[in-house]
Amino acid sequence: MKERLLSFVFLGILGTLAYHLLYSRLVSAPTQIYWYVPQILVPALLLLGLAWGLGFYRRAGWLEAAVTLILLAIVGLTVPASYSCGLGCF
């Protein structure tokens, strides 16, 4: 159980950073109207697929809640500052 959770954290962080690196190399338009789709929605769906592939979300429990919190943290922490501070930073 703990091994799957650690695998999800490691593979999730590695995969999200690789996605953002490839996205920044392939897409050259820095200003987009719907910036949240490639920066938030796609990584969240990819992480959700990874979690499903590792065997999470088959039944409700504390482990699924932990995976959801980790998923939200990974996605939230990997959004580039140019997008997340558009409405104001502290």
C-alpha positions in Angstrom: 0.0 0.0 0.0 2.8 2.4 0.9 4.8 1.3 -2.1 2.0 2.3 -4.4 1.6 5.6 -2.8 5.3 6.4 -3.0 5.3 5.2 -6.6 2.5 7.6 -7.3 4.3 10.5 -5.7 7.5 9.8 -7.6 6.0 9.0 -11.0 3.5 11.8 -10.6 6.1 14.5 -10.0 8.4 13.2 -12.7 5.6 12.8 -15.2 4.1 16.3 -14.5 7.5 18.0 -14.8 8.2 16.1 -18.1 4.8 17.2 -19.4 5.4 20.8 -18.6 8.9 20.6 -20.1 7.6 19.1 -23.4 4.6 21.5 -23.4 6.9 24.6 -23.0 9.2 23.3 -25.8 6.4 22.5 -28.3 4.0 25.4 -27.7 5.5 28.9 -28.3 2.4 31.0 -27.5 2.9 32.3 -24.0 -0.5 34.0 -23.8 -3.5 31.8 -24.2 -7.1 32.4 -23.5 -7.7 29.0 -22.0 -4.4 28.6 -20.2 -5.9 26.4 -17.5 -6.6 23.5 -19.9 -3.0 22.6 -20.7 -1.6 23.8 -17.4 -4.1 22.3 -14.9 -6.7 20.1 -16.5 -4.4 17.9 -18.7 -1.8 17.2 -15.9 -4.7 16.4 -13.5 -6.2 14.0 -15.9 -2.9 12.3 -16.6 -2.3 12.0 -12.8 -5.8 10.6 -12.4 -5.0 8.0 -15.1 -1.7 7.1 -13.3 -3.5 6.7 -10.0 -6.1 4.5 -11.7 -3.4 2.4 -13.3 -1.6 2.0 -10.0 -4.8 0.6 -8.5 -6.3 3.6 -6.6 -9.9 4.7 -6.7 -11.2 1.2 -6.9 -12.9 1.6 -3.5 -13.3 4.6 -1.1 -10.9 4.9 1.8 -8.3 7.1 3.4 -5.7 6.1 0.8 -7.8 7.5 -2.0 -8.2 10.8 -0.1 -4.5 11.0 0.4 -3.9 10.4 -3.4 -6.4 13.1 -4.2 -4.6 15.6 -1.9 -1.3 14.6 -3.4 -2.7 15.0 -6.9 -4.0 18.5 -6.1 -0.7 19.5 -4.5 1.4 18.3 -7.5 -0.9 20.1 -10.0 -1.0 23.3 -7.9 2.7 23.5 -7.3 3.7 22.9 -11.0 1.5 25.7 -12.5 4.0 28.3 -13.8 4.1 31.5 -11.8 3.3 33.6 -14.9 -0.2 32.0 -14.9 -0.9 31.6 -11.2 0.1 35.2 -10.4 -1.9 36.8 -13.1 -4.6 37.7 -10.7 -2.2 38.8 -8.0 0.4 37.2 -5.7 1.2 37.8 -2.1 
